[in-house]
Amino acid sequence: MKIPLPTTRRKARIEIIPLIDVVFFLLATFVMVSLSMTKNQGIRVNLPSAVTGAPQEREVAVTVTVTKSGDIYLNQAKLTSDLLSLRLKQLKSENPDTKVLVNGDKDASFGNAIQILDEIRSSGITKVAIQTRQPESLQK
């Protein structure tokens, strides 16, 4: 009769060092993705500065940008003046509580800015804000 030899059973174990590597990788990925998720609605322009500017809710607003060269953008789509008017009326019909942020370059023509404001009002949108930045002396 054969007597079986006792075999050593190896216990399963969790290796901590690879687990820590994976956790740090996931953390770094999460941080990078969350930083890149900032919503940039308008085109980047050189905003005029104003001391009395107040922060606005950007999450629910539509951004209309006027560039130095006179180009008009709705969020990030370049439009003509006629298309802007049509699109604003469409947005107003979809959501009666539409808010618009006017984002204009400080060197843009004042006439273009007034034309944009006039088109926004003629489309029936009454909640309009003009985006500015704080002066250099107050940003510290």
C-alpha positions as CSV (number, residue, x, y, z in Angstrom):
1,M,0.0,0.0,0.0
2,K,1.3,3.4,-1.0
3,I,1.0,6.2,1.5
4,P,0.7,9.6,-0.2
5,L,3.2,12.1,0.9
6,P,1.8,15.3,2.3
7,T,2.0,17.9,-0.4
8,T,2.5,21.5,0.5
9,R,-0.4,23.6,-0.6
10,R,0.5,27.0,-1.7
11,K,-1.9,29.7,-0.5
12,A,-3.0,32.2,-3.0
13,R,-1.9,35.7,-2.1
14,I,-2.3,39.2,-3.5
15,E,0.9,40.9,-4.5
16,I,0.7,44.5,-3.2
17,I,3.4,46.2,-5.3
18,P,1.7,45.6,-8.7
19,L,-1.6,46.6,-7.2
20,I,-0.1,49.9,-6.0
21,D,1.3,50.5,-9.5
22,V,-2.2,50.0,-11.0
23,V,-3.8,52.2,-8.5
24,F,-1.3,55.1,-9.1
25,F,-1.8,54.6,-12.9
26,L,-5.6,54.9,-12.5
27,L,-5.2,57.9,-10.3
28,A,-3.0,59.7,-12.7
29,T,-5.3,58.8,-15.6
30,F,-8.3,60.1,-13.7
31,V,-6.6,63.4,-12.9
32,M,-5.5,63.9,-16.5
33,V,-8.9,63.2,-17.9
34,S,-10.7,65.4,-15.4
35,L,-8.4,68.3,-16.1
36,S,-9.0,67.9,-19.8
37,M,-12.8,68.0,-19.3
38,T,-13.1,71.7,-18.7
39,K,-15.7,72.9,-21.0
40,N,-14.4,75.6,-23.4
41,Q,-17.4,76.9,-25.2
42,G,-16.1,79.9,-27.0
43,I,-13.1,80.7,-29.2
44,R,-10.1,82.1,-27.3
45,V,-9.9,85.8,-27.6
46,N,-8.2,88.7,-25.8
47,L,-11.0,89.7,-23.4
48,P,-11.3,93.3,-22.2
49,S,-10.8,93.9,-18.5
50,A,-13.4,95.2,-16.0
51,V,-13.2,95.7,-12.3
52,T,-16.9,95.2,-11.7
53,G,-17.2,91.9,-13.6
54,A,-19.0,89.1,-11.8
55,P,-18.8,85.3,-12.4
56,Q,-21.6,83.8,-14.5
57,E,-22.8,80.2,-14.8
58,R,-21.1,78.9,-18.0
59,E,-22.6,75.4,-17.9
60,V,-26.0,76.4,-19.2
61,A,-25.1,79.4,-21.4
62,V,-24.5,79.7,-25.1
63,T,-21.4,81.6,-26.0
64,V,-21.3,84.1,-28.9
65,T,-17.7,85.2,-29.8
66,V,-16.7,88.2,-31.8
67,T,-13.0,88.1,-32.9
68,K,-10.7,90.9,-33.7
69,S,-11.2,90.3,-37.5
70,G,-15.0,90.4,-37.1
71,D,-15.7,86.7,-37.3
72,I,-18.7,85.4,-35.4
73,Y,-18.8,82.1,-33.6
74,L,-21.6,80.4,-31.8
75,N,-19.9,78.2,-29.2
76,Q,-17.1,77.1,-31.5
77,A,-18.9,77.0,-34.8
78,K,-18.2,79.9,-37.2
79,L,-21.4,81.5,-38.5
80,T,-22.5,84.4,-40.6
81,S,-24.7,87.0,-39.2
82,D,-27.9,85.6,-40.8
83,L,-27.1,82.0,-39.6
84,L,-26.5,83.3,-36.1
85,S,-29.9,84.9,-36.0
86,L,-31.6,81.7,-37.2
87,R,-29.6,79.6,-34.7
88,L,-30.4,81.9,-31.8
89,K,-34.2,81.8,-32.7
90,Q,-33.9,78.0,-32.8
91,L,-32.2,77.9,-29.4
92,K,-34.9,80.2,-27.9
93,S,-37.7,78.0,-29.2
94,E,-36.0,74.9,-27.8
95,N,-35.4,76.5,-24.4
96,P,-37.2,79.8,-23.5
97,D,-34.8,80.4,-20.6
98,T,-31.7,80.5,-22.9
99,K,-28.7,82.5,-21.6
100,V,-26.1,84.0,-23.8
101,L,-22.5,85.0,-23.0
102,V,-21.0,87.5,-25.4
103,N,-17.3,86.9,-25.6
104,G,-15.5,89.5,-27.6
105,D,-11.9,90.5,-28.3
106,K,-11.0,93.8,-26.8
107,D,-9.8,95.0,-30.2
108,A,-13.0,93.9,-32.0
109,S,-15.1,96.6,-33.7
110,F,-17.7,98.1,-31.3
111,G,-20.2,98.0,-34.2
112,N,-19.9,94.2,-34.6
113,A,-20.5,93.8,-30.8
114,I,-23.6,96.0,-31.0
115,Q,-24.9,94.1,-34.1
116,I,-24.5,90.8,-32.2
117,L,-26.3,92.2,-29.1
118,D,-29.1,93.4,-31.4
119,E,-29.5,90.0,-33.0
120,I,-29.6,88.3,-29.6
121,R,-32.3,90.7,-28.5
122,S,-34.3,90.4,-31.7
123,S,-34.3,86.6,-31.3
124,G,-36.1,87.1,-28.0
125,I,-33.3,86.2,-25.6
126,T,-33.2,88.6,-22.7
127,K,-30.6,87.0,-20.5
128,V,-27.3,88.3,-21.9
129,A,-24.0,88.8,-20.2
130,I,-20.7,90.2,-21.6
131,Q,-17.6,88.3,-20.6
132,T,-14.6,90.2,-19.2
133,R,-11.5,89.4,-17.3
134,Q,-10.2,91.0,-14.1
135,P,-7.5,93.7,-14.5
136,E,-3.9,92.5,-14.0
137,S,-3.7,94.4,-10.6
138,L,-6.6,92.3,-9.1
139,Q,-5.6,88.9,-10.3
140,K,-3.0,88.4,-7.6
